[in-house]
Amino acid sequence: MFTGIAQTLAVLAQQRAALPSLSRIASLTGLSLARLRRHFHDWSGVEIDLLLNACEVIGDAEGLIGEARLFAAAHALQLRGQDRLRQCVVDVYLQTDDEARWHGLLHWGCSRSPFGDCVVAWTEIGLCHLEFFGHAQDPLRTLRERWGSVSLVRDDAVAVRKATAVFEGKGLALHLIGSAFQLEVWRALVARDSGETVTYGELASAVSRPTAARAVGTAVGSNRIGWLVPCHHVTRADGGLGGFHWGVDRKRAMLVWESVRPS
């Protein structure tokens, strides 16, 4: 389902003039109109017509097009609440890489999510990994690339419960592990209001490194706790989405979903 949603939002973001009809959008994404409506409602909790109408009103009123029109429309709806994501994180435990050479087990598993399949891992302290992957990718290899030779124990049932808690906004503890600089950047992201986007330069200033926007960008790109450490909130100074480890289509979908999803 997520693939069709991502394609639909990409079509809306690419329009430089008048928006196509909903029937045309469905055709461009390879879905029937009924399926598009059903999938979008199941994914977001609202009717796609609501978002499309908001795009048209915002576009006419503010002269916006493309990506800017889509995000302004989603933000204008603002049904989900500014601080919903931040409230989901109830505790953050910080640990540098050098301190984290533990010999215990890392529990992990796979689950579906609003943004495609994900692999989740956790320690006895909290959630330490949430990464999205495609059908051609091996989630275990994804974990190994981040965690090396640490002992892994798979438990998909617990992973599904944890992923469900994440995307239902229930309280979770995070176990952030990285370099001192990465931890500083990630903590600053977690502390921000969940309805806000921030540029790389603004985030650099927030961690008292105003000339280190490039280094901040690298730290953002190194984050492996998707959604809860909201690297999808970081955008370019010109308003463009910029890069994203799990793909720009997924980043766009995250920004729209957190605005339109009802509380």
C-alpha positions in Angstrom: 0.0 0.0 0.0 2.8 2.5 0.9 4.2 2.4 -2.6 1.0 3.7 -4.1 0.7 6.4 -1.4 4.3 7.5 -2.0 3.6 7.7 -5.8 0.4 9.7 -5.2 2.2 12.3 -3.1 5.1 12.5 -5.6 2.6 13.3 -8.3 1.1 16.1 -6.2 4.6 17.4 -5.4 5.6 17.4 -9.0 2.7 19.5 -10.3 3.9 23.0 -11.3 0.5 24.3 -12.3 -3.1 23.3 -11.9 -3.6 20.0 -10.1 -4.9 17.0 -12.1 -8.2 15.4 -11.2 -8.3 12.7 -8.6 -9.1 10.2 -11.4 -6.0 11.3 -13.3 -3.8 11.0 -10.2 -5.2 7.4 -9.7 -4.3 6.6 -13.4 -0.8 8.0 -13.0 -0.2 5.8 -9.9 -1.7 2.7 -11.5 -4.6 2.5 -9.0 -8.3 2.6 -9.5 -10.0 5.6 -8.1 -11.8 3.5 -5.4 -8.6 1.9 -4.4 -6.7 5.1 -4.2 -9.4 6.6 -1.9 -9.5 3.5 0.3 -5.7 3.2 0.5 -5.2 6.9 1.4 -7.9 6.8 4.0 -6.5 3.6 5.6 -3.0 5.2 5.6 -3.8 8.7 6.8 -7.2 8.5 8.5 -8.6 11.2 6.3 -10.1 11.4 2.8 -7.6 12.3 0.0 -10.2 14.8 -1.3 -9.5 16.8 1.8 -5.8 17.1 1.1 -6.5 17.8 -2.6 -9.0 20.5 -1.8 -6.5 22.1 0.6 -3.8 22.1 -2.1 -6.1 23.9 -4.4 -7.1 26.5 -1.9 -3.6 27.1 -0.6 -2.3 27.3 -4.2 -4.8 29.9 -5.2 -4.5 31.9 -2.0 -0.7 31.9 -1.7 0.5 31.3 -5.2 2.3 28.1 -4.2 3.0 25.2 -6.5 4.7 21.8 -6.3 6.2 20.6 -3.1 5.6 23.8 -1.3 1.9 23.7 -2.0 1.6 20.1 -0.8 3.3 20.7 2.5 1.5 24.0 3.1 -1.8 22.2 2.6 -0.8 19.4 4.9 0.4 21.9 7.5 -2.8 23.9 7.2 -4.9 20.8 8.0 -2.8 20.1 11.0 -5.1 17.6 12.4 -2.5 15.6 14.3 -1.1 18.2 16.7 2.3 19.9 16.8 3.9 17.9 19.7 2.5 14.4 19.1 5.8 12.9 18.0 7.8 14.5 20.8 5.3 13.2 23.4 6.0 9.6 22.1 9.6 9.8 23.4 9.4 9.5 27.1 13.1 9.0 27.9 16.3 9.3 26.0 19.5 7.5 27.1 22.7 8.7 25.5 25.7 6.6 25.1 28.8 7.2 23.0 30.2 4.5 20.7 33.2 4.0 22.9 30.9 3.4 25.9 28.7 1.0 24.1 30.9 -2.1 23.6 28.5 -4.2 25.6 28.5 -8.0 25.3 24.8 -8.5 25.8 22.1 -9.4 23.3 20.5 -7.1 20.8 16.9 -8.1 20.2 15.4 -7.3 16.8 12.5 -8.1 14.5 10.6 -6.9 11.4 7.2 -5.2 11.1 5.1 -3.3 8.7 4.7 0.4 9.2 2.9 3.4 7.5 6.1 3.9 5.5 6.8 0.3 4.4 8.6 -2.6 6.1 10.9 -1.7 8.9 13.4 -3.5 11.1 13.4 -2.6 14.8 16.1 -3.4 17.4 16.2 -2.7 21.1 18.4 -3.1 24.2 17.3 -3.5 27.8 17.4 0.3 27.9 15.2 1.2 25.0 14.7 1.3 21.2 18.1 1.7 19.4 17.2 1.0 15.8 14.3 1.6 13.5 15.1 1.4 9.8 13.0 1.0 6.7 13.9 -1.4 4.0 12.7 -2.6 0.6 11.7 -6.1 -0.5 15.1 -6.6 -2.2 17.0 -5.8 1.0 18.1 -8.1 3.8 17.1 -6.6 7.2 19.7 -8.7 9.0 22.4 -7.2 6.7 21.1 -3.8 7.5 21.5 -4.4 11.2 25.0 -5.9 10.7 26.1 -2.8 8.9 25.2 -0.7 11.9 26.0 -3.0 14.8 28.7 -5.3 13.5 29.2 -8.6 15.3 27.0 -8.0 18.3 24.8 -11.1 19.2 21.3 -10.8 17.7 18.1 -12.5 18.8 15.1 -12.2 16.5 11.5 -11.7 17.9 9.1 -10.4 15.3 6.1 -10.5 17.6 7.7 -8.0 20.0 9.0 -5.9 17.1 5.5 -5.6 15.8 4.3 -4.4 19.2 7.1 -1.9 19.4 6.5 -0.6 15.9 2.8 -0.3 16.6 3.5 1.7 19.7 5.8 4.0 17.7 3.3 4.9 15.1 0.4 5.1 17.5 2.3 7.7 19.5 2.7 5.6 22.7 5.5 6.4 25.1 8.9 4.7 24.4 12.4 5.1 25.7 15.2 5.6 23.2 18.7 4.3 23.5 20.8 6.6 21.3 24.3 5.3 20.5 26.8 7.4 18.4 29.7 9.8 18.6 29.5 12.7 21.0 28.7 15.1 18.0 26.0 12.7 16.6 24.3 12.5 19.9 24.3 16.2 20.3 22.6 16.6 16.9 20.1 13.8 17.4 19.1 15.0 20.8 18.4 18.5 19.3 16.2 16.9 16.8 14.2 14.9 19.4 13.7 18.1 21.4 12.1 20.1 18.6 8.3 20.4 18.2 7.2 17.6 15.9 5.3 20.0 13.6 8.4 21.9 12.7 10.9 21.5 9.9 14.4 22.9 10.3 17.2 23.6 7.9 20.7 22.2 8.2 22.0 25.6 9.1 19.3 26.2 11.7 20.1 22.9 13.3 23.8 23.7 13.3 23.0 26.9 15.2 20.8 25.0 17.6 23.8 22.9 18.6 26.1 26.0 18.8 28.0 25.0 15.6 26.7 27.6 13.2 29.5 27.0 10.7 29.2 23.2 10.8 26.0 22.7 8.6 27.8 20.1 6.5 28.9 18.1 9.5 25.4 18.4 11.0 24.1 17.0 7.7 26.4 14.0 8.0 25.2 13.4 11.5 21.6 13.6 10.5 22.2 11.1 7.7 23.8 8.7 10.1 20.7 8.4 12.2 19.2 4.9 12.3 16.2 5.5 14.5 13.8 6.7 11.8 10.7 8.7 12.7 11.4 9.0 16.4 14.7 10.8 15.8 13.0 13.0 13.2 15.7 13.4 10.6 12.9 13.7 8.1 12.2 17.2 9.5 15.6 18.5 8.2 15.2 20.4 4.9 17.3 22.5 2.6 17.5 26.3 3.1 15.7 26.8 -0.2 12.7 24.8 1.0 13.6 21.6 -0.9 13.4 18.3 0.8 17.1 17.5 0.5 18.4 14.0 0.9 17.1 11.2 3.1 18.7 7.8 3.9 15.4 6.0 3.2 14.4 7.9 0.1 12.9 11.3 -0.6 9.4 9.7 -1.4 9.4 8.3 2.1 10.5 11.6 3.6 7.7 13.4 1.8 5.2 10.8 3.0 6.3 11.2 6.6 5.9 15.0 6.6 2.4 14.7 5.1 1.3 11.8 7.4 2.2 13.5 10.6 0.2 16.6 9.6 -3.0 15.0 8.3 -3.3 11.9 10.6 -6.1 12.6 13.1 -5.2 12.5 16.8 
